[in-house]
Amino acid sequence: MSARIPATVVTGFLGAGKTTLIRHLAGQAQGKRLAFLINEFGDLGVDREVLTGCGIEGCAEDEVIELANGCICCTVADDFLPAMQQILAREPGPDHVIIETSGLALPKPLIQAFTWPDVRSRLTVDGVVVVCDADAVAKGLFATDPDAVQRLREADEAIDHETPLEELFEEQLGSADLVIVNKADCVDAAVRARVEAAIRRETRPGVPLIWVEHGRIDPKAALGLGIAAEDDLASRKSHHGDGEPHDHDDFRSIVVDVPRLADADGFAERLEQVIRDHDLLRVKGFLAVEGKAMRQVLQAVGPRIERYYDRPWSAGEGASGTLVVIAETAALGKPEPVRRAIVEATRS
C-alpha cells in the first residue's frame, strides 16, 4: 500500500465548486508534487483553463491533463488509462493525483478502474470526495420535492420516481468517503439542517460531512484519507450494475461565442434572465471586456452568476469570449434560440 500513489477522486454535480476546491488544494500543497486529471462535459475546457490560470505553483500546464467532451466513467479504457499512464511516466512522479470528474459522471465505474492490474499495482483511491452546492440542494435542484419523492418510494419501491438530476445526486453521494458542502455562506442555520438531512439520506453510515466556503478546506481533511476505495466497491450503492452502459442523453452542451463586451455587468444581468427563461443548469467560460487587459471568468449555477478576473489575456486571445452552456436535453433540444438569446444579451 505504501508504495502506491494515492489518487483522490473529486466529484459532484455541475457547478458545485469542484475546480475551486482543487485550486485551493493546489495552493496548499506544501511541497507535494500534485498531478491533475480534469474531465469535462462539453468541448470547451473551462475547468483546466481556470486551474492553469490561477498562478499557483503546481498548476502548470504540464501538470494538468484534460479529458474534454466525454465522460471519464464511460471511457476508462480509451481515455482514463492512457492519461494515468502519462502521469505515471513522469520523472519525478507525483506524490498525489487529483482527478476531477465531469459534473455528470458516475464515480463507481471510475473507482472500479483502479482494480485493473496495471493500475492497481501503481495507484490506490485515497478517497472519493463529493462536493455539494448548499444553495442548490436547499432549492431542491435534484428533486422537486425530496420529501414527497421519499414518501412515494416508501409506498412503492417498484415505481421509478427519479429525475436524471436526482439519480446523479444519489450516485455521487452513494460513493462518497467525504462530503464537502460548499457555499455555506449562501444558507442560514435552518436551511443548513435541511441540506444535511437531504445529503445524509444518500450517504453511507459514518461518511463525514464538512461545511466550507469557496472550497477552502484544510488539505489534511481531504487528502490522505487512506480509504483504498477500490477494495470497497460493494458498499457503494449504484443505480447501474457493474459494467452496465451509461450515457448522458438526458443532458446536452453547446458552446457560444460572445463578442467583446462594453458592459459586462449589464450582460450578466441579462444572462441571468436567459438562464431562467431557458432553464439552463450551468453556464461557464471567459469574457472579454473592453478596457480590461485581463480575462473575466464567468461561472453560473442556475441563475446565480459569479465573475472574477483571473489572468491577462495571452497573445492572440481576448478578441472575444466563449461560454459553454449545459442543460437537460429538453431545454437544449433546439440550441439556436438559446444561442441567439445569449448573443442578444450582449447588446446593451
N, C-alpha and C positions, 0 to 999 in steps of 0.2 A: 504494500500500500504506500509506504513512504517514498518509493521510487517513482510512483506515478504522479503525473502533473494534475493538480486539481482544476476542474472546469466548473464554473458557475453558470447555470442557465437562468437568464433573466427574461421572464415572460410577463404577460399582462395585456389587457385589451388596448386597442388603439388610443393613443394619447394619454395613457396613464402616467407617463413620466419615466419610462424605461431609460431613454437616452440621457435625460437629466441626471438620473441616478448614476449611470455609468460614468458620465463626465465627473461627477463628484468623487466616485471611487478612484478614477484615474488621477485626480488631483491629490488624493490622499494615499498614493501608492507606497510612499516612504521607501523608495529604492527598489521595490519589487519590479521585475520585468513582467509587464502585462501584455497579453495579446488579445485582440478583439475580433470577434466574428459577428458581423451585423447583417441581419436578414430583413428585407423589406418587402412589403406587398405593393407592387407598382413599379413603374420604370424609373422613377426619379429617386436617386439615392440621397434623400434628405438627411437621414439619421447619420450616415457616415460623414457627410459634409459638416453637420453640426458638431460631431465629435472631433474631427480633424481640424475644425476651425476654432476650437476652444483655446488654443495657445498653450495648453498644458503639456509639459514634457511627458512623453509616454503615449501621447495621442498622435504620434507622427503618422504620415501617410503609410509607411511600410509596416506599421503595427496594426493596422485596421484593414481587415478583409471584408468585402461586402458581397452578399448574395442577393441580388436585386431581382424583382419581377418573378418571384417564385416563393414557395413556402418550404422552409427547411424541413418541416415534418413530413413533407411529401417527396422530397428529393434527396434523402440522406445518402443514397448510393452515388448519385450523379454530382451532387454539389457539396454536401457536408463532408464526406470522406476526403475528397481531393483538397478541400480547404484546410482541413485539420492536418493532412499530410504536409501541406505547405507551411503551416505554422510550426509543426514539429521538426521540420528540416532546418529551421533557423539555428544559427550559432552566434551567440549562446541562445539556448532555448528559453522559452518563457517560464516564469515561476508560477503563473496562474493564467488561465484562459477564461475570458468572459464572453459568453455567447448571448447576444440579444436576438430573440426570435421576433418574427413579424407579430403584430398585434392580433393576427388571425390564425396563429399557429397553435397546434395541439402539442403540449410538451411531451407526452408519453412516447410517441414514436421516436423523438429525438433522444430521450433517455435510453430507449431500447437500443439505439445505435451504438451506445457505449458498451454493450455486451459483445459486440463483434470482436473476434480475436485480435485483429490488427489495431483496434482502438483500445480494447480493454488492457492490453499489456503496457500501454503508454499513458492512458488518461483515466480519470475517475470523475464522476459527477459529484463535486463537493456539496452541491445543494441546488435545489430549484427555488429561485426567488421570484415570487409573483408580486407585481406592482399593481395596486388598485388605485383608481381615481376616486377619492372620497365623495366628491360632489356628484360624480356620475352615478355611483352606486346609490347615493341618497335620493337621486332623482328618478330612480327606477329604470335606468337606461337598459339594463339587462333583463328586466321582466317588468311588464307594465304594472302589475300588482303582485309582487313576490308572495305576499301572504295568501292571496287568493289562489295563486298557482299552486302553492304548497298544499292548501286545503283540497284542491282538485286531485292532486297526486295521491294524497292520503285516501281519498274516496275511491279512486280507481287508478291504480298504478299502470294499468294496461293502456291508458289513454296518453297520447303524446301531447302535452300541453306546452311544449317548449318552443321558444323562438330561436333562430340561429344565434342571436346575441347571448341569450341566456345559456345556451348549450356551451358556447365558448367560455363564458364566465365560469361555469361549473367544471369544464375540462381543465382549465388552467388552475383553479383553486384545488381541484382534486389531486393534483400532482405537487402541490406546494410543500416545501420544507420550511419556508419562511414567507410570511405575507407582509409586505410593506405598504401601508395605506398612505398614499401621497396626498398632498394638498390639504393637510389637516387644518390649515388656516381658512379653508372655504366652508367649514361646517361648525356648528355650535355643539355643546355637550350633549343635548338631547338627540340631535341628528347623529352624532358620533356613535351613540349606543345602538341606534337602529342600523347603522352601517356595519358595525361589528357583528351584530346578530345575523345580518344577511350573509356576511363573509363566513362566519363560523358554521353556518348550516352546510357549507360545501367543503370545508377543510377536514382533514383527518384529525383525530384527537391529539392534543399536545402540540400542534403546529403553532409557533409563536406569531404574534401579530404586533407590529411596531408602527406607530404613527409618526410621520415625518412631514416636513415642509420643504418643497423644492428639491426633493431627493436627497436631502442632507442626512446621512446616517454614518455612524462610526463604522469604518470598514471591518473592524473586528466582529461586528454584529452580523455582517452579510457575507463575509468571505472567511474561509477556514472552518466551515461547519463540519466537514468530515463525514458527510452522510453516506457517501457511496450509493447514490440513489439507484444506480443500475442494478444493485443487488436487492432492491426492494420494490420491484415493479408491481407485484401482486396487490400491494396495499393501496395503489394509486388508481382510484376509480376512473372509469372512462366510458363514454357512450359508444366508443369504437373498439372493436376487438383488435387484438394484436395483429398487425399486418393488414388490417382492413383498409381499403382505399378511402381517402379523404379528399374532398375538393372544396373549393371556395366559390361555388356557383351562386351562393347567396349574396356575394359581395363583388363589387367592381371598383376599379380605379381609373381615373383619367388624369392626364397632365394638361395644364392650362398655362399658356404663355401670357404673362402680364406685362403690359408696356410700362416704361419708366413713369413713376408716379410724381405728380406735383403736390398731391395732398394725401399722404399715407394715412393720416388719422381719419379723413373722410372716407377713404376706401375701406378701412377696417369697419367703420360703422355700417356702410352699405353691404359689405360682405357678410356681416352678421345676419342681416335680413335675408340675403340669398341662402345662407345656410338653413335658416328657419323655413323659408319657402319651399326648399327642395329636400329637406330632411337629410342633410349631409352629416355623416358621422365624424369625418376627420378631414381637415384641410391643413397642409403644411408645406413649407417651401421658403423661398427667398424673394425679397422685393428690392427693386432698385428705386431709390428715392432721389429726386432732383436736389442738388446742393449737398448731397451726402456722399462721401467717399467710401463709406462702409456699407456692406450689405445688411439688410434687415431680415431677421429670421421671423417668420410668422408660424405660429402653432395654434390650431383651433381644435377644440374638442366640443362637438356640437356648436352652439353659438358663442361659447366662451373663447375669446381670442386673446393670445399673448403675443407680444412683439418685443424684439430687442435687437441691437446691433452687435454682431459678433466679430467681424474682421473686415479689413479693407478688401475691396474687390481686387482680384488678380488681373494681370494684363489680359485683355480680351474679354473680360467679364463686365457686367454692370450696365450693359445697354438696355437690358430688360430683366424682368423677374420670371420665376417659374413656380407654380404651385401644383401639388398632387392632391387630388380630391378622392376620398374613399366614401362609399355609401353602399347600402344594400342595393342589389341589382334592380329592384323595382324602382328605386329613386333615380338610378343612372342608366336605366334601360335605353333611354334616348339621351345621350350625353350633350348634344348640341345646345338644348335650352339652358343647361347648367353652365356650359362654357360661355355662351352669349351673355348670360346674367352676370358672370364674374367679370368679363371684359367691360360690360356696361357699367359695372360698379366702379371702374377705374376713372370714369368721367365725372368730374365734379359738377 
